């Protein structure tokens, strides 16, 4: 599953699964643009790649900004000579309460989970066409496939991600561009702790955050949360030429949660 000569962008890549995916892509030979709002964290991941002999650059910024998405792609192309792979990994938990939902919370959830992914994709498509094809991956969630009582707004945004990926897959297949979505279940990252430990979350009354995380992980038949590297392995497969006849899917990586 070599990536020699490939050029990739990974968003939300300063920590967790995005970091794991960036390191894995670089380890297989890809040049990686590491993108995150946490610029110092992105630079740390890029530096880790460079110290291991890989090629990387780091960009920090807010992907809700239309110009930021264009700048990320333009900078990557200028630095490395093109763009082959885009992993739209950015996402955040949304508000869980609906009765008192403020539209600002809804808009932020849609902006970060869906709109930002569309913006980077719009910027990336012309570069992939110029290369004769490419591979785009969206991070959705099992919540986008089955719905989540913990955050209906998050489920709505992640379902939108799947719809976008499927539509783009059909539209651009003839141009050699594959588009897929990956749908993780619980992952052992700081975001899982944020997701389960909010005052308006059903059942989130325990002071012990680790206990809440264990409850969420126990929902999977495998009885645990995924390691970031396990999600990254599946993501890199979908991005790679090993998945050359795979497009338009929403692949659960969830320890059997949806089985």
MIDONU-719907 format. One line per field, with one value per residue (C-alpha): x negated, z, y; residue in one letter. Coordinates in steps of 0.001 Angstrom, whole numbers. Layout:
N
x: [X|...]
z: [Z|...]
y: [Y|...]
type: [a|...]
***
This chain:
259
x: [0|-2826|-2201|-5457|-4996|-1542|-723|1849|3708|5081|7267|7658|4291|2551|3685|5663|6739|5672|2150|2078|3204|636|-2188|-955|-666|-4135|-5553|-4284|-5990|-3422|-4188|-1689|-240|793|3686|5140|6464|3758|819|-1791|-314|-281|-3902|-4836|-3322|-5027|-8330|-7866|-7400|-10455|-12644|-11647|-12829|-9460|-8152|-5632|-4421|-2103|673|2751|6058|9838|11321|14636|12876|13398|10019|8273|9382|8036|4768|4198|4525|2496|-318|-416|-584|-3317|-5364|-5003|-3892|-303|2400|3558|5216|7496|8697|11400|11147|12298|15295|16592|19418|22592|25073|27076|30132|32748|35476|33295|31014|29506|28999|25403|24669|26389|24500|21155|21875|22737|19830|17166|18529|19887|19246|15503|15185|17021|14743|11513|13024|14037|10470|8922|10964|9277|5843|6887|8362|5043|3280|5702|7490|7277|8906|11029|12054|14583|14732|18352|19432|21612|23883|24306|25535|27713|28438|27247|29446|26410|26298|28974|27233|23981|25867|27503|24160|22459|25344|24863|21199|22196|24684|22065|19473|21863|22979|19415|18386|20954|20198|16411|15874|15458|12632|10678|11564|12788|14758|15557|16554|15278|17646|15818|17462|15973|12271|9925|9112|9736|12798|14565|14258|15754|18574|19701|19111|21466|24124|26945|25919|28318|26733|23734|24167|21074|18050|15733|15151|13255|16378|18423|15853|15952|19742|19514|16823|18831|21574|19373|19408|15616|16065|13575|12956|10798|7221|6551|4174|6960|9121|6101|5310|8802|8651|5323|6660|9604|7266|4815|4748|5520|9099|9050|12560|14057|15999|19183|19155|19662|17516|18115|14993|16788|15913|19247|21372|23785|23848]
z: [0|-930|-1382|-3108|-5124|-3691|-2229|567|2714|6096|8103|11909|11938|15027|17283|17512|14328|12004|13435|13124|9504|8629|10099|8334|4943|5331|6438|3195|1128|681|1123|3679|4395|8059|8684|12032|13850|16404|14324|16887|17039|13246|13099|15705|13559|10420|12283|13429|9794|8633|11387|10187|6676|5179|3490|5302|5815|8460|8034|10836|10376|10507|7755|7949|5969|2223|1488|3964|2076|-1189|473|1908|-1495|-3263|-694|-922|-4711|-4651|-2090|-3476|-7091|-7037|-5002|-5084|-1738|537|3902|5212|8836|10643|12933|16356|18671|18306|20956|22413|23572|20920|22957|23813|20784|19782|16050|16626|17928|14942|12495|14118|13943|10246|9488|11084|10216|6730|5214|5902|4230|1176|940|898|-1629|-3963|-3841|-4331|-7287|-10048|-8856|-8867|-12350|-13502|-12160|-13946|-10795|-7039|-3867|-1385|2005|4382|8070|8974|11944|12890|14106|10472|9604|12564|14405|17854|20817|22276|19538|16824|15307|14977|13395|10903|9894|9586|7542|5268|4894|3672|1182|-129|-511|-2379|-4747|-5492|-6069|-8851|-10329|-10569|-11081|-14835|-14125|-12035|-8684|-6003|-3025|121|3745|6827|9785|13054|16241|19569|19330|22272|21731|23717|21528|22945|26414|25182|23455|26495|29235|28742|31183|28644|27535|28475|31199|31630|35334|36537|37679|36472|32771|32357|33492|30836|28207|29310|28982|25434|24511|26031|23462|20843|20681|20937|24255|23679|21790|18679|18784|16451|14443|13711|12105|10255|8740|7267|6065|4307|2589|1180|39|-1561|-4939|-3102|-3050|-6760|-7388|-4197|-4414|-2916|251|3895|5694|9397|11468|14721|16487|15403|16810|13853|13347]
y: [0|2348|6060|6988|10167|10911|14310|14515|17010|15921|18301|18236|16530|17924|15086|11863|10108|12922|12803|9005|9220|11871|9791|6662|8372|9861|6528|5021|7692|10463|14149|15452|18865|18786|21181|22194|25239|24414|25604|24570|21084|20825|21925|19312|16548|17879|18051|14457|13415|15352|13898|10425|11331|12265|15380|17553|21085|22489|25045|26526|28288|28271|26126|27955|30660|30196|31739|29444|26346|27760|28794|25317|23702|26392|26158|22372|22466|25106|23174|19659|20074|18833|17133|13498|12804|14800|13561|15888|14838|17977|17502|18489|17348|19354|20507|17649|19585|20347|22023|25018|24848|28164|28545|29637|26136|24548|26761|25980|22245|22440|24786|22594|19158|19774|23209|23189|19786|21067|24109|22099|19688|22520|23825|20382|19127|21205|20074|16419|16784|18229|15130|12794|11693|11470|10223|12171|10844|12376|11525|10932|8799|5872|8687|9696|6209|5290|8525|9482|10413|12193|14830|15045|18067|16111|13205|15545|17046|13671|12260|15258|14343|10873|12301|14709|11945|9664|12405|13506|9889|9567|12961|12567|8818|9299|11756|9286|10829|8446|9785|7821|8344|6589|6191|5569|4454|5591|6414|6752|10440|13629|14315|11252|12752|16002|14138|12132|14695|17641|18854|18519|15033|12181|10093|12380|13020|11195|13148|10372|11121|7850|5999|7780|6864|3224|3252|4565|2048|-818|-237|-1910|-5734|-5597|-3815|-1015|2185|2194|3319|6264|4089|1591|4269|5651|2251|2010|5602|5137|2016|3993|6756|4344|2633|-625|674|1548|123|1533|4771|6171|4057|4978|2420|1794|1170|618|-2616|-4097|-1275|-1208|-4969]
type: [x|x|x|x|x|x|x|x|x|x|x|x|x|x|x|x|x|x|x|x|x|x|x|x|x|x|x|x|x|x|x|x|x|x|x|x|x|x|x|x|x|x|x|x|x|x|x|x|x|x|x|x|x|x|x|x|x|x|x|x|x|x|x|x|x|x|x|x|x|x|x|x|x|x|x|x|x|x|x|x|x|x|x|x|x|x|x|x|x|x|x|x|x|x|x|x|x|x|x|x|x|x|x|x|x|x|x|x|x|x|x|x|x|x|x|x|x|x|x|x|x|x|x|x|x|x|x|x|x|x|x|x|x|x|x|x|x|x|x|x|x|x|x|x|x|x|x|x|x|x|x|x|x|x|x|x|x|x|x|x|x|x|x|x|x|x|x|x|x|x|x|x|x|x|x|x|x|x|x|x|x|x|x|x|x|x|x|x|x|x|x|x|x|x|x|x|x|x|x|x|x|x|x|x|x|x|x|x|x|x|x|x|x|x|x|x|x|x|x|x|x|x|x|x|x|x|x|x|x|x|x|x|x|x|x|x|x|x|x|x|x|x|x|x|x|x|x|x|x|x|x|x|x|x|x|x|x|x|x]
***
